[in-house]
Amino acid sequence: MKRGSYLARMAGVCGAALVLACAATAAEGSGSSAALDRATEIFKWINFLILAGFFVWLCAKKAPGFFRGRAEEISSEITKATATKTEADRVLREAEAKLARLEHEVAELRAQALRETAAEAERIRELAKSDAEKIAQAGKAEIEAAERAARVELRRIAAKLAVDGAESLLTKQLTAKAQEALLTDFVESLAGRAN
């Protein structure tokens, strides 16, 4: 309804301008060249007003729809941007929480690695100690076996030396006369036993 009244006013203004232009042309009828210039000027203004009215009417008819559509587009984009910002904030909060947990998890992993390293070092120390004890026992057993073997060998050598020494001593001391005296003593001791 506003547009209709606006157009009616514009038509009224254009009509009034046309009537004034005609009246001015009739009043100046005496100076035709000046009147013609003036009438041309008035018609130019009337033409301008008609064109301006048409553009104003066109803008009044098309502009609200265009601006409403543009406003809806902008509103939609703002809504999308708000949703995107909200989602980005949520993702950021999640990332920050993960980062905070990550630092805690890294600290836990380091502590666990240190505990495992200490436990492994202790296990290796115990294993080395056990191996050292086994090696010491094996060495001790080998030494004892070598010592026994050496004693047996020493006894064998001592016995051999004793036998050899006794043999050489007997051969030196046992002459034919000494052998005959020993034999006689032996036979007499046997004869004395038989009784």
Secondary structure, 3 states (H helix, E strand, C coil): CHHHHHHHHHHHHHHHHHHHHHHHHHHCCCCHHHHHHHHHHHHHHHHHHHHHHHHHHHHHHHHHHHHHHHHHHHHHHHHHHHHHHHHHHHHHHHHHHHHHHHHHHHHHHHHHHHHHHHHHHHHHHHHHHHHHHHHHHHHHHHHHHHHHHHHHHHHHHHHHHHHHHHHHHHHHHCCHHHHHHHHHHHHHHHHHHHC
